[in-house]
Amino acid sequence: MKHWIYAAVASFALTGAAAAADASKLVLAGDITLEQAAKVIDAAEAKAKTQGTLMNIAVVDAGGNLKAFARMDGAFLGSVDISIKKAKTARLFNMSSAELGAISQVGQPLYGIEVTNEGLVVFGGGELIHDANGVIIGAVGVSGSSVENDMAVAQAGSAAIK
């Protein structure tokens, strides 16, 4: 029995290694890579440091799924979820979270939209990420300071990919 378990584990490990070797075949055109997501986080973190702010930085892929995340030491715990939702909000609606916020105020056509999709964030700090051809490949969400600071950091992150 023990030999069968070891053989199964070894077989699974080899299969996993082979899958990892072919991972490049699984990258979809028009989707952010992990390398690109890391560049976004690095640029956003650099901007946050120049501002003297502590941020949570989330990057989602073209499907709105979390691809990468960084929480700067000391950044607010409550901003973790906000940063992820800002990124997801931007990607789901193909506009910055600030732009969606402007059309979701009382009397505007999308008033109340923030309660859909398991909660959206409709204030600044979520920005789309485009590739060199202008294709949306993901989004970045930043939270931890004022809306203006969050927006500046998110824009710096987004601009890292062109």
C-alpha positions in Angstrom: 0.0 0.0 0.0 2.8 2.5 0.9 4.5 1.9 -2.4 1.3 2.7 -4.3 0.9 6.0 -2.4 4.6 7.0 -3.1 4.1 6.0 -6.8 1.0 8.1 -7.0 2.7 11.1 -5.4 5.7 10.8 -7.6 3.5 10.5 -10.7 1.5 13.6 -9.7 4.7 15.5 -9.0 6.0 14.6 -12.5 2.7 15.5 -14.1 2.8 18.9 -12.2 6.4 19.5 -13.4 5.4 18.8 -17.0 2.4 21.1 -16.7 4.6 23.8 -15.3 7.0 23.4 -18.2 4.0 23.9 -20.6 2.5 26.8 -18.7 3.4 29.2 -21.5 0.8 27.4 -23.6 -1.9 28.2 -21.0 -1.3 32.0 -21.1 -4.2 33.5 -22.9 -3.7 36.4 -25.4 -5.0 39.6 -23.8 -4.4 38.5 -20.3 -1.8 40.0 -17.9 1.1 37.8 -17.0 2.6 37.4 -13.6 5.7 39.3 -14.7 3.6 42.2 -15.8 1.5 42.2 -12.6 4.8 42.4 -10.6 5.8 45.4 -12.6 2.5 47.1 -11.9 2.9 46.4 -8.1 6.5 47.6 -8.2 5.6 50.9 -9.9 2.6 51.4 -7.6 4.7 50.7 -4.5 7.4 53.1 -5.7 4.8 55.9 -6.1 3.3 55.2 -2.7 6.8 55.5 -1.2 7.3 58.9 -2.8 4.0 60.0 -1.4 4.9 58.6 2.0 1.8 56.4 2.0 1.2 52.8 2.9 -0.9 51.0 0.4 -2.6 47.7 -0.4 -2.1 47.0 -4.1 -4.2 44.4 -6.0 -3.9 43.4 -9.7 -6.6 41.4 -11.4 -6.4 39.6 -14.7 -8.6 40.1 -17.8 -11.3 38.1 -16.2 -11.3 40.1 -12.9 -9.6 37.4 -10.9 -6.8 38.3 -8.4 -3.4 37.8 -10.1 -1.1 39.6 -7.6 -1.3 41.4 -4.3 1.0 43.4 -2.1 0.3 44.9 1.3 2.9 47.4 2.3 4.0 47.0 5.9 1.6 48.9 8.1 -1.1 49.4 5.4 -4.6 49.3 6.8 -6.1 45.8 7.1 -9.5 47.2 6.1 -8.1 48.3 2.8 -7.1 44.8 1.6 -10.7 44.1 0.4 -11.2 47.6 -0.9 -8.1 47.4 -3.1 -9.2 44.1 -4.6 -12.7 45.4 -5.2 -11.4 48.6 -6.8 -9.4 46.5 -9.3 -12.4 44.2 -10.0 -14.8 47.1 -10.3 -12.6 48.7 -13.0 -12.2 45.5 -14.9 -15.9 44.5 -14.8 -17.0 47.8 -16.2 -14.0 48.7 -18.3 -13.5 52.1 -16.7 -11.8 53.5 -13.7 -13.6 53.1 -10.4 -13.7 56.9 -10.2 -15.5 57.1 -13.6 -18.0 54.5 -12.5 -18.5 56.5 -9.3 -19.4 59.6 -11.2 -22.3 57.9 -12.9 -23.5 56.0 -9.9 -24.4 59.0 -7.7 -27.9 59.9 -6.7 -29.8 61.0 -9.8 -27.3 59.4 -12.2 -28.1 56.4 -14.4 -26.2 53.8 -12.4 -27.2 54.8 -8.9 -27.0 51.8 -6.6 -24.7 49.7 -8.8 -22.2 49.4 -6.0 -24.4 46.7 -4.3 -24.2 44.4 -7.3 -21.5 41.8 -8.1 -21.0 41.1 -4.4 -20.0 44.7 -3.8 -18.3 47.2 -6.0 -16.2 50.2 -5.0 -17.3 53.4 -6.8 -14.6 55.9 -5.8 -11.1 56.4 -7.2 -8.2 54.0 -7.0 -9.1 51.3 -9.5 -7.5 51.7 -13.0 -7.5 49.5 -16.1 -4.2 48.1 -17.4 -3.7 48.1 -21.2 -1.0 46.3 -23.2 1.0 48.1 -25.9 -1.8 47.6 -28.4 -4.4 49.2 -26.1 -6.0 45.8 -25.2 -7.3 45.7 -21.6 -5.3 42.9 -19.9 -6.4 43.6 -16.3 -6.7 46.2 -13.7 -5.0 47.6 -10.6 -6.8 48.6 -7.3 -5.1 50.6 -4.6 -6.3 51.5 -1.1 -4.8 52.9 2.0 -4.8 56.7 1.9 -6.9 59.5 0.5 -8.8 58.9 -2.7 -6.5 61.3 -4.5 -3.4 59.4 -3.3 -5.0 56.0 -4.1 -5.7 57.2 -7.6 -2.1 58.5 -8.2 -0.7 55.2 -7.0 -3.1 53.2 -9.2 -2.3 55.3 -12.2 1.4 54.9 -11.7 0.9 51.1 -11.5 -1.2 51.1 -14.6 1.3 53.2 -16.5 4.0 50.6 -15.9 2.6 48.4 -18.7 2.6 49.9 -22.2 
